[in-house]
Amino acid sequence: MQGAKLMPHLPSGKLEASLRDGTKVAIDLYTAATLPKRTKTWIWDLYEKNMKELLTSSSEGLDPTEKRKELFHSDSRILVLRSLGQESPSASSSEDLIGFSIFRFDTEETAHETRLADVVYCYELQVDPSRRRTRAAKLLMDCLGWIAKGWKMDKVMLTCLKSNAEALAFYESQGYAFFPDLSVLLTDESFIIRYSTDEIDPSFFSQPEVDYRILSRIV
């Protein structure tokens, strides 16, 4: 895994595991600058395949030029889940690539005006449709949690369209449950770590109805 500096708490920054279907996998970490061209093309193609229809009918819409800039920004870090059918990431074909997550280290506002939260913000989580329900998405999200925890961040955050019912159900199954106030963590050591509706989600404020939810998980 090209991520020893980001994941110093894992042996050699390396992560290998098995999916529910028995496939042995590894996760490789890239920046936009180190991402192989073939892998970059695969990421965009999978993103469009999974999200184009949902985004076309959303308030966000789909602007390919702007979305490419966001995904492959210099601040982006890219986790790529691949099967271990090849000896090295550079030798991987698109058939070996299973899913990816794109994230950034950032700060976000909280419900308290004087406090900012240090976060790992997940911009995208996409898995090839043929590999869903194999623990691939869970493995990628767990990896984000390990990175956040290793760097002593406050939480992992993400935005999910309300119309993406399957994705919302997945995040809720991972414990993204109601969590309105980050300060609970400072006073209640027994608080159960869960993914939740984040404290800055528009639903907590007098704002027009939106078609997305902001979710988070304390680490």
MARMAR-790229 format. One line per 8 residues: number of its first residue (from 1); their letters; for each residue x, y, z of C-alpha. Coordinates in Angstrom, 3 decimals. Last residue first. Layout:
<rs>
NUM> a> X Y Z  ...
</rs>
This chain:
<rs>
219> virsliry> -13.542 8.156 15.785  -16.879 9.988 15.615  -18.880 9.076 12.533  -20.526 11.570 10.255  -23.439 12.134 7.909  -24.578 15.159 5.913  -27.854 14.413 4.172  -28.980 15.354 0.675
211> dvepqsff> -32.036 16.574 -1.206  -32.435 19.878 0.633  -35.482 21.449 2.290  -34.997 25.172 2.804  -33.124 26.126 5.968  -34.251 26.660 9.529  -31.535 24.475 11.005  -31.128 20.905 12.224
203> spdiedts> -32.192 19.411 8.878  -29.340 21.318 7.208  -26.797 18.808 8.606  -24.292 20.690 10.762  -24.526 18.265 13.719  -23.991 15.294 11.439  -26.691 12.694 10.873  -24.869 9.728 12.274
195> yriifsed> -22.138 7.122 11.991  -21.787 5.670 15.444  -19.333 5.473 18.340  -21.250 4.587 21.492  -20.980 7.206 24.242  -19.432 5.634 27.333  -16.841 8.401 27.667  -19.561 11.022 28.060
187> tllvsldp> -18.349 14.597 28.527  -16.062 15.398 25.588  -17.846 13.074 23.163  -21.132 14.801 23.873  -19.488 17.998 22.566  -19.904 16.722 18.996  -23.636 17.435 19.113  -26.443 16.159 16.903
179> ffaygqse> -25.634 12.455 16.625  -28.485 10.387 15.160  -27.180 7.173 13.577  -24.378 6.398 11.085  -23.789 3.004 12.682  -22.455 0.986 9.760  -25.965 -0.177 8.934  -26.938 3.496 8.686
171> yfalaean> -24.211 4.003 6.102  -25.475 1.034 4.076  -29.105 2.126 4.248  -28.096 5.588 3.036  -26.199 4.041 0.122  -29.165 1.887 -0.921  -31.588 4.798 -0.620  -29.643 7.087 -2.932
163> sklctlmv> -32.555 9.516 -3.261  -31.523 11.193 -0.018  -28.202 12.049 -1.639  -25.226 11.395 0.628  -22.637 13.798 2.056  -19.680 12.493 4.036  -17.837 12.942 7.314  -15.264 10.946 9.298
155> kdmkwgka> -14.673 12.271 12.801  -12.545 14.128 15.317  -9.116 13.498 13.775  -6.401 11.893 15.870  -4.209 10.987 12.903  -4.503 7.248 13.523  -8.216 7.595 14.236  -8.898 9.341 10.943
147> iwglcdml> -6.816 6.804 9.006  -8.500 3.893 10.777  -11.935 5.360 10.077  -11.121 5.847 6.416  -9.999 2.207 6.280  -13.258 1.110 7.859  -15.076 2.937 5.072  -13.060 1.088 2.419
139> lkaartrr> -13.610 -2.278 4.102  -17.324 -1.619 4.487  -17.646 -0.813 0.789  -15.931 -4.079 -0.199  -17.835 -6.190 2.349  -19.117 -8.501 -0.454  -22.586 -6.954 -0.665  -21.639 -5.127 -3.864
131> rspdvqle> -18.956 -6.610 -6.088  -20.861 -6.822 -9.401  -22.007 -3.216 -8.941  -18.374 -2.001 -8.869  -17.917 -0.081 -5.639  -17.956 3.680 -5.156  -17.255 5.844 -2.121  -16.755 9.513 -2.913
123> ycyvvdal> -15.962 12.789 -1.176  -15.208 11.238 2.213  -14.158 14.037 4.537  -11.554 13.065 7.155  -12.276 15.616 9.807  -10.807 18.084 12.278  -13.790 19.778 13.905  -14.042 23.526 14.434
115> rtehatee> -15.287 25.071 17.670  -16.224 28.636 18.561  -19.597 28.691 16.804  -20.766 25.462 18.420  -22.985 23.405 16.099  -19.795 22.420 14.303  -17.897 23.907 11.381  -15.607 21.673 9.363
107> tdfrfisf> -11.850 21.197 9.074  -10.202 19.145 6.346  -8.200 16.042 5.466  -9.449 14.859 2.106  -11.137 11.737 0.770  -11.682 9.634 -2.348  -12.844 6.047 -1.898  -12.472 3.284 -4.429
99> gildesss> -13.909 -0.011 -5.586  -13.185 -3.372 -7.199  -10.221 -3.051 -9.541  -8.825 -6.362 -10.838  -10.861 -6.325 -14.066  -9.590 -2.789 -14.761  -6.120 -4.254 -15.096  -3.567 -4.276 -12.300
91> aspseqgl> 0.124 -4.327 -13.203  0.849 -0.950 -11.600  -0.783 -2.149 -8.368  1.664 -5.066 -8.099  1.676 -8.859 -8.210  -1.716 -9.217 -9.874  -4.672 -11.357 -8.822  -4.627 -9.687 -5.420
83> srlvlirs> -7.986 -8.042 -6.036  -8.117 -4.281 -5.907  -9.475 -1.600 -3.563  -8.241 1.869 -4.464  -7.970 4.560 -1.788  -7.507 8.056 -3.208  -6.268 11.108 -1.347  -7.491 14.436 -2.657
75> dshflekr> -5.702 17.699 -1.853  -4.183 17.934 -5.359  -7.691 17.718 -6.821  -8.590 14.574 -8.761  -12.140 14.212 -7.503  -12.946 17.916 -7.405  -11.424 18.784 -10.789  -13.154 15.771 -12.335
67> ketpdlge> -16.443 16.959 -10.858  -15.993 20.438 -12.332  -15.433 19.094 -15.848  -18.130 16.426 -15.602  -20.844 18.843 -14.412  -23.513 16.579 -12.950  -26.541 17.983 -11.168  -26.360 19.206 -7.596
59> ssstllek> -30.111 19.740 -7.225  -30.621 16.091 -8.135  -32.259 14.419 -11.162  -29.062 14.179 -13.201  -27.152 13.218 -10.060  -28.984 9.938 -9.512  -28.718 8.899 -13.176  -25.010 9.743 -13.396
51> mnkeyldw> -24.026 8.138 -10.082  -23.034 4.497 -10.473  -21.944 4.413 -14.110  -20.455 7.900 -13.939  -18.377 7.068 -10.856  -17.297 3.749 -12.375  -16.078 5.481 -15.555  -14.270 8.160 -13.546
43> iwtktrkp> -12.480 5.640 -11.353  -11.577 3.442 -14.344  -9.986 6.387 -16.171  -7.932 7.252 -13.086  -6.866 3.612 -12.752  -5.585 3.547 -16.332  -3.724 6.825 -15.795  -1.982 5.526 -12.673
35> ltaatyld> -2.632 7.746 -9.609  0.616 9.329 -8.397  -0.331 12.969 -9.053  -3.938 12.603 -7.866  -2.575 11.184 -4.620  -2.601 7.458 -4.118  -3.325 4.781 -1.521  -3.548 1.096 -2.369
27> iavktgdr> -5.973 -1.316 -0.702  -5.422 -5.053 -1.054  -7.811 -7.892 -1.806  -8.253 -11.643 -1.530  -11.581 -12.680 -3.041  -13.403 -15.170 -0.817  -16.941 -14.022 -1.664  -17.196 -12.175 1.664
19> lsaelkgs> -14.091 -10.185 0.832  -10.623 -11.073 2.078  -8.037 -8.702 3.544  -4.795 -6.847 2.875  -3.838 -3.460 4.262  -0.334 -2.036 4.244  0.975 1.103 5.921  4.108 -0.872 6.733
11> plhpmlka> 2.172 -2.607 9.530  -0.798 -0.310 10.331  -0.430 2.542 12.842  1.578 4.603 10.357  -1.426 4.941 8.031  -0.897 8.209 6.198  2.894 7.938 5.999  2.782 4.239 5.107
3> gqm> 0.278 4.869 2.334  1.389 3.399 -0.957  0.000 0.000 0.000
</rs>
